[in-house]
């Protein structure tokens, strides 16, 4: 459907750059302003004192921004029928209460991997973190804040974003969405939002943030087919020290959209897709989940019949050597 929409539009020269979902995506961003302001204020205060943080404090801040990125994934217009899915409250105030809803929590693995890369880094070497994006609007801002922190903390030297080539699943991020959000931030009359926007624009200008898109992300293949279908993309992903896959559709394609048993290991469900260490950051909105403890899925079903699709629960699910 999304490809047909795009094909119809590109064959109509007056509107061949038109995104039929742009208004909804923009509205999501504007309705989330209070949360965006709070998040940008927190980030700028953090950056100002980041050199003074000990390792444990730095880890705690990393975990906090990871969780914000996770819960930002609830803002999905493809599930709300285009209705409001914005973040209207300061999510940072809710993180402690939300921890109980994280079903698989591999954040320690992410910290261990990135801090090890940081310590082993030599003077001119590059450590890239790739973020395969999901939704524009508030979720994109949470991803950009996390990306900024990764550079500022020296946990990575470059961030590479992967988005969609065409408007996709209503709110998925394209290059136009990324540029639009950064521009809105830069020219906002809020001091710290504007500072973030200016910094992010500069990261792109100097090449510390790089945006990629590839037709494979909008094809129907599961990701285990990538080495055959898109070997150039697979080779690109192999350059990462860590790949973060945001959202539900990425999870479905990582696991082949199969009806796995809840206890099947994540590594097995990836069906040989191992370009680099990777982590799924996802709130559950589809009837697929692996890597749970024995009995955990059944307990959740008894407690909440809609736990797989409500977006109430989330995972940080890691695969790779440590």
N, C-alpha and C positions, 0 to 999 in steps of 0.2 A: 504493500500500500504506500509506504513512504517513498519507495523508488518511483512508483507510478506518479505520485504527486510531483516529485522533482522533475521527472521527464516531461510532464505536461507544462510545467512552469518554464523550463529552459527552452521550450519550443515557442515561447511567446515573448519576443524580444523586449517589449516595454516592461515586463515584470520578471525577466529571467534571473534576477538576483534576489527575488522576493522569498522571504521565509514566512510561511503561513502561520508559524507558531511564535513569531517574534513578540507579538503583543503580550501573550501569556507569559513568556519568559521574562520580559522586561517588568511586568507587573509583579512577578515573584520577587525580583530583586528589590523593587521600590517598597513593597510591603514588608520586607525584612530589614528595613533600614536600622531600626533600633538594635537588632542583634548584630548587624554588620558594624555599626559604630562601636558597640561594646567589644567586639572581637578585635577590631583594628586598634582601639585604645589599649587593650591588653597586649597585643603584639608589639606595639611601639614601646610600651613601658618595659616589656621583656627584652627587646633588642637593646635598649639603653643600658641595661644592667647585665647583659648576657655573659660578659667577660668575668663578672664577679661570682657567677654561679658555680657551685661545686658539681661534681658528676651526678650525684643523686638528685640535686635540684634540677639539673638539666634534663635528666631522665623523666622526672615528674612533669615538667613542662611539655616534653615530647609526648608523653602519654595523654596529657590533657588535650593537646591539639589533635592527636589522632582520634580521640573520642568525639571531639567536636566535628571532625570530618566524617566520622561514622554516622552520627545522628543527623548531620546535614543531609545525608542520603535519603532521609524520609521525605524530603521536598521533591516529589516526583509528579510532574503534571500528567504523565501517561497513565497514572493510577487514579488521579483525581478527576479524570474526564475533562481536564482543562480548567477545572475550578481552582480556587485558591489552595496552594500548598506551601505557602510562605512560612518563614520562621519569625513569629511575631513577639516571642519572648526571648530573653537573654539565656541562651542554652547553657552558658558556663555555670549558671546557678543550679543547674539540674544534673550535672555530671555524676555526682555521688549517688543520687537516687536512681540513675539509669544503669549503674554498673551491674545490678542484679539481672538485667535483661541481656547482657552479653553472654552468649551461649558458649562460644569458643574464644578464648582471649590469648592470642599469641603475641601480644605487644612486647613482652620480654625478649622474644626471639628477634623482633625488629630492632630493638635497642642494642642487643648483643651484636647483631650483624653490622649495623651502621657504626657503632662505636669502635668495633674491630677494624672496619675499613678506615675510619678516621685515624686511628693509632698507627696503622700500617702505611698510611699515605706518604708518598715521597714528594719532594718539592714540585713539581710540575705535573704530577699525575692527576688523573681525572676520575672522580667517583660520581657516576650518574645514577640518580634515582628517576625512574620513569613512572608517571602517573597516567593510567588509562582512565580518562575522565568519564563521568556520567552526566549528571544534570547541570545545566547552567543556573543562573540565579544565586540563591543563598549557598547551595552546595558548592558551586564553583568558588565562591569567596572563601569558604572553609578550606578548600583544597589549595588555593593560592596562599592563604595564611600559613598552612602547613609547609608549603614549598619554600616560602620566605624564611621560616624558622630553620628548615634543613640547611639552607645556605648560611644564615646568620650564626648558627651553632657549629658550622663546619662539619656537620654530619654528611654533607654532600657538597660537591663543587659545581654540579650542574643539575638542573631539573629539566626533564624532557616530558612534555605533555602530549598525549595522543587523544585526538578528538575525532569527530565525524566529518566526513567530506560534504554531507548534505544534511538538511534538517531531518531529525530522526527521533522516533519515540517521543514526540512532542517537545520535551525539554532538554534533550541531549545537546552537549556543547559542540559548537562549530568554531572556526577561527573568528568569525564575525562576532559571536557571543563573547569570546575571550577579549577581543579588542574593545568591544562595547563596554563590558564591565570595567575594564581597567580605565577607560576614558571617563566613565561615570564617576569612578572613585577619585580620579585625579582632579576633576573639576568640581567635586563636592565642596560645600562650604563647611564641612566638618574637618578640623585640623588633621586628625590622625587617619581618617579615610583618604584624604587628599595626599597625605604623606605616603601611605601604602600605594596608591595609584601611581604616583610619581616614581617610587622605587621599583614597582613592578614593570613599568614602561621601560625603565633603564635596564633592568635585568634582561629584557628581550633585546634591547638595542645592543648590549655588549655581548650577547650570546650565552649568558648564564641560564636563561630560560629559553627553551626551544620548543616550538609547536610543530607537531607532525600530524598529518592525516593520511589515511590509506583506505582504498576502497574495500579492503578485506573486512574492516570493522562494520561495514553495512551489508555484508554478504551473509548467507544463511549458514555458513560452515561453523562447526565447533572448532575450538582453538587447537585441538590436537591435529587438525588438518593443515594448520598454518605452514609447516615446513614444506609441504607439497604445493599448496595453493598460492602461498605468498612467501616464498623463501627469502625475499629481500626484507620483508618486515620481520621475519623470525631472526634473521642475521642482525638486524638493528636492535631487537630486544636483547640479544645475547651480549650486548655491550653494557648492559645495566648491572649495577651491583645489587639493585633491588627494583622490582616492579610492583607497584600498587595498583590493583584492579578495583575500581570503584563500582559498587552497585550490583543490582540483581541480574541484569541481562548479561553482564560480564561473567557472573558466577554461573549462570545457566550454560553459557558457551564454554567456560572452563571445564565444566563437568559433563559436557555433552548433552545436557538437558534430559538426562536419564532418571528413571525412578530408582535411585540407589537406596539400599538400606541405610538408615541413619548412622550406623556405626562403621560404614566403609571408610577407610582412611582417605583423607583429601588427596594425598600423593597418588593413590590408586585411581581415584575418580578423574584425575587430570589426564589419564590415558596417554601418558608419554609426553605431555606438554611441559617441558622443563627448560625453557630458554635461559633462565637465570633464577635466583631466589625470588619468590613472588609471594604476595599476600592479597587475599580478597578482603576488602573492607565493604561490608554490605549489611543493610537492614533487610530482613526476610520479607519478600513480597511474591514469592513463587514457591510452588510445592516441591522444592528440592533442597535437601540439606544433608551433608555428610560430615564425618569426623566427630560425631557426638559420642558420649559415653554410653555404655550399655544401659538401656532402660530410660535414658534421658528423653528421647523423642516420645516415648509412650507416656511418660509422666507429663510432658508438656501438652500432649493431646488431651489427656484427661483434665488438665487444669484449664486449658484454653484451646478449644477446637480450631481456632483460626490463627494459631501461632505462626504457621508457615507463611501467611499471606498478609498479615495486618501491618507489617512494618514496625511492630512493637519491639521485636527482638533483633539483635545484631551479632555479627561475628568479625573477629580478626583472625583469619585462617591462613597460616603460613606454610609454605613448602620450600625446602631447600636445605643445603648443608649449612651448618653454623660454624 
